[in-house]
């Protein structure tokens, strides 16, 4: 099947020279669930605005192979009128889409996201989690084949986060392609394919398994009250890569067999504990980042 959307060398440079998006290559296939992963300031929101047609690129090519009406967009910041009720917001947005759903259809959509009890509540009085559910309702009104969700659970409590991802799972099971952004590595695991973004550029792309397998070597967790002393001693054992900060740190040894390495680490002065573990997505992101920014 043809891709829903394809970007090649996409760029957005703001006045003053800030490269918010710098040479983005991205293809979204029908039914995919893709995560754009990166910290604040990585360029995720600008990327979503470009893909949704809300921001004009300054370079590159963007081809949408679906009509705009077949794309649902949930922005990072709640943007629906706060002085309208939940139900009134749905009615208004349906008219803006050029749709004429029945009252029963709108009620069913609210029930799907567990908002039917709040149909008459002002949108501005909703909790953060309920606002995001309402925004998702609006994005689902045209029954899109592609959903763009920009950090949909930032600032939302843990229970509401879980409920929101359960809703997205149901939507995806119905064949809707999803592109979401998040700074949270636990949410990144929902994606079949991930793109690590930093300073407007894609550092790496792949699946969770491919990222973790690509690291290779042995990852260990060490605890010591003296990080500086620990680094000096461990560095003498051979090539390694540090992940994390504080008294408990992670280190990857790409060339060391496990058991002899653990034995040598346990003998070091000032090391409180040592254990082997699997590489995480955060390890993979920091590894990709260190290749881009050597001092990381």
Secondary structure, DSSP 8 states (H G I E B T S, - for coil): ---SEEEEEEEEE-TTS-EEEEEEEEEE-TT-EEEEE--TTSSHHHHHHHHHTSS--SEEEEEE-S-GGGEEEE-SS--S-TTSBHHHHHHHHHHHTT----HHHHHHHHHHTT-GGGTTSBGGGS-HHHHHHHHHHHHHTT--SEEEEESTTTT--HHHHHHHHHHHHHHHHTT-EEEEEES-HHHHTT-SEEEEEETTEEEEEE-HHHHHHHH-SEEEEEE-S-HHHHHHHHHTTS--EEE--SSEEEEEETT--HHHHHHHHHTSTT--EEEEE---HHHHHHHHHHHHSTT-
